[in-house]
Amino acid sequence: MRIAMLAPISWRTPPRHYGPWEQVTSLLTEALVARGVDVTLFATMDSKTAAKLDGVCPAPYSEDPAIDAKVWEMLHIAHVFEQASEFDLIHNQPISCRSPSRGWLRPPS
């Protein structure tokens, strides 16, 4: 099974200090990897994980005022869903994905 873990990009995963959603995503990701599951973590590129790391945002927007949160969140979400067909499951640790994912998602066959 191939799982994509979609982490928030407000903080690094796992967070250095504050970042409860990023912490939950990290715990889930590392536990799945420890059990031999093929996991790709989509997070900020400075994140630390035993899974494959993928992403577009170089650093957390809460740590870098030059990173526009809304723009980078949409780029982050789009990057994951453009690759949706490569995964059996996409776990979204709560990022609002209203419209960007609509055209990319297909039910498994």
C-alpha positions in Angstrom: 0.0 0.0 0.0 1.3 3.5 -0.9 0.2 6.3 1.4 0.6 10.0 0.9 0.6 12.0 4.2 -0.4 15.6 3.6 1.0 17.7 6.4 0.2 21.4 7.1 3.1 23.8 6.1 2.7 26.3 8.9 5.5 24.5 10.8 8.1 21.9 10.0 7.1 18.2 10.4 7.8 17.4 13.2 7.7 20.9 14.6 10.6 22.3 16.4 8.4 23.9 19.1 4.7 24.6 18.4 2.8 22.7 15.7 0.1 20.2 16.9 -1.1 19.1 13.5 2.4 18.7 12.2 3.2 16.6 15.3 0.2 14.3 14.7 1.2 13.9 11.1 4.8 13.1 12.1 3.7 10.5 14.6 1.4 8.8 12.1 4.0 8.8 9.4 6.8 7.4 11.5 4.6 4.7 12.9 3.5 3.6 9.4 7.1 3.6 8.1 8.1 1.5 11.2 5.5 -1.1 10.1 6.9 -1.3 6.6 4.3 0.9 4.8 5.4 2.8 1.8 4.7 6.4 2.9 5.5 9.7 1.3 5.3 12.8 3.5 4.3 16.0 1.8 5.5 18.8 4.0 7.9 21.6 4.1 11.3 20.7 2.6 13.1 21.2 5.9 11.0 18.4 7.5 12.6 15.4 9.1 11.2 11.9 8.4 12.0 8.3 7.8 9.5 8.3 4.9 10.1 9.7 1.5 9.9 13.5 1.7 8.2 15.5 -1.1 7.0 19.1 -1.2 7.2 22.5 -2.8 7.5 24.8 0.2 11.1 25.4 1.2 10.3 26.3 4.8 7.4 26.9 7.2 5.4 30.0 6.4 5.1 30.8 10.2 8.9 31.1 10.3 9.5 33.0 7.0 7.4 36.1 6.4 8.4 36.1 2.7 6.3 32.9 2.2 2.7 33.8 1.5 0.6 31.2 3.4 -2.4 31.0 1.1 -0.3 30.9 -2.1 2.0 28.2 -0.8 -0.8 26.2 0.8 -2.6 26.0 -2.6 0.7 25.0 -4.4 1.3 22.4 -1.7 -2.2 20.9 -2.0 -2.0 20.9 -5.8 1.4 19.2 -5.8 0.0 16.3 -3.8 -3.2 15.9 -5.8 -1.4 16.0 -9.1 0.2 12.8 -8.0 -2.9 11.2 -6.5 -3.0 8.3 -8.9 0.4 7.1 -7.4 -1.2 6.5 -4.0 -3.8 4.1 -2.6 -4.6 6.6 0.2 -4.1 10.3 0.8 -4.3 11.3 4.5 -5.0 15.0 4.9 -4.0 16.3 8.3 -6.5 19.0 8.4 -5.7 21.2 5.4 -8.8 22.7 3.8 -8.9 21.1 0.3 -12.2 22.5 -1.1 -11.9 22.9 -4.8 -8.2 22.2 -5.9 -8.6 18.4 -5.5 -12.0 18.0 -7.3 -10.7 17.3 -10.8 -7.8 15.1 -9.8 -9.4 12.6 -7.6 -10.8 9.4 -9.1 -12.3 6.5 -7.2 -10.0 3.5 -7.0 -10.7 0.8 -9.6 
